Amino acid sequence: MELTLGDVQMTALIPLVIKANETRRDNARIRDMKSVEILKNLDIETEQYDRFLSHEGIVARTIMLDEQLKIIISNAPDTVVVNVGVGFDDRFSRVDNGKIRWFDLDLPDAIAARKKAFPEKERVTMIAGDALDGKWCGEVKAALEGRNSKPVIIAEGLFMYLTMEQIRTFLQLLKDNFPEGGTLIAEQNSKLMMKNEKYHDTVKSTKAHFMSGTDTGQEIADLVKDFRLVEEHSFNEVMKKYSIRGKLFALLLPKMNNRWATFEWNNSRG
């Protein structure tokens, strides 16, 4: 399988390689057989995409985001989920309850690569498009009709490659297209990491650059009226459970690691 991806889209290889390598371990904390299958079909050097801190961070965020999404789905079994900047992620298979409707959204080159690896599935639609132009919202709105739920948007590994103004545009797009409200689960990059991106153990091996960072998810919520930060958790919460290095990183550089944050918006316009 050949890949033709843009600079930011190439960062999708980082979680792909890490999930595959973790899955192969005897004591794997996450299992993603699809990543193993894809990696077997790629003729690429993988060492630069799997370093200790990135490995532990990807494992932590996978565990945490899967658990958070499963809670949401348990409360809204027929919910509609949009995975923005999906890359090679296979989260649908890990959280599917047999009822949810799912959309995988990414730029055209990323979706073209994804379609080589992922077969069509019932209740899953792949959309090639720009998350910021809103053209994808029509299909999602149609899927919501007749369902007693609001959309859930996942933005994993996305916001750090957007400027704060682009994030504002994205939030406003969600509010305008889904006025009844919804939930956004978004990974947060730190300002400290943004300033020190040249030291990032895996992204430094790509041509991608961090475009934003926050000290708290409240900075994201404040970008658009009626967005509310519900909760926020550092990946350190899981990383420190598994290794001494993870504990030391959480102790010495508590603000360096990424976090995930859950936001909600309501139907008031502003």
C-alpha positions, 0 to 999 in steps of 0.5 A, a space after each residue: 500500500 502506497 501513501 501520498 499524504 500531506 505534512 500534517 496527515 503524515 502524523 497519522 502514522 505515529 498513532 498507527 505505528 504505536 497502536 500496532 506495536 502495543 497490540 503485539 505486546 504480551 501485556 498489551 493495554 490496548 488492542 488494535 488489530 487493524 493497525 497491525 494489519 495496515 502496518 504489514 502492508 506499508 513499506 515504511 521505517 517505523 522507529 522514528 514514529 514510536 518513542 517512549 513518551 509518544 507511545 505512552 501518550 497515545 496508549 493513554 489517550 486511546 484508553 481515556 477517549 474510548 472510555 469517555 465515548 463508551 460512557 456517552 454512548 451508554 447514555 445515548 445508544 443511538 448517537 451520531 459520532 463524527 471522528 474529525 481528522 480520523 487518519 487510520 483510527 479504528 475507534 468505531 470497532 472498539 465502541 460500537 454498540 450495534 446502533 450508533 451512526 458513525 462518520 470518519 472525516 479527513 482531508 481527501 488524501 487521508 481518506 483516499 489512504 484510509 479507503 485502501 485499508 478500511 472496507 465499507 461498513 454499515 452505519 459508517 461513512 467516510 467523508 473526504 473534506 475540510 473540517 473547517 468548510 462545513 460541507 460535511 455537516 449535511 450528511 451528519 444532520 440527515 443522520 440525526 433525523 429521527 434519532 433521540 440524540 445530539 452529535 458527538 464530535 471527536 477531535 483527536 490529534 487535530 487542534 494542535 495543527 490549527 490556529 486558535 482562529 481556525 479552532 474558533 471557526 470550527 466551534 462556530 461551525 458546530 454551533 451554527 450547523 447543530 443548533 440543538 447542541 452537542 458534545 465535543 471531545 477534543 485533545 488539547 496541546 500545551 503552550 509549553 509543547 507548542 514552544 518546544 515542538 523541536 523536542 517532541 520525540 516523534 512529531 519532530 521527525 515529520 514536517 508538521 508544526 504545532 499551530 496552537 496550545 492552551 493551558 486549559 480547555 477553558 481557553 477553547 470554550 471562551 472562543 465562542 459563546 455558549 460553549 462550556 468546558 465540562 471536564 478536562 484530564 491530562 494523559 498523565 493520569 493514565 501514563 503515571 500508572 504504568 512506569 517510573 518514567 511516566 510518574 517522573 514526567 507527570 511530576 516534573 513536567 505536569 503542564 507539558 503533556 496533552 489533555 483531553 477535554 469535553 465541551 458542550 454547546 447549547 442552542 443559543 446563538 451568539 
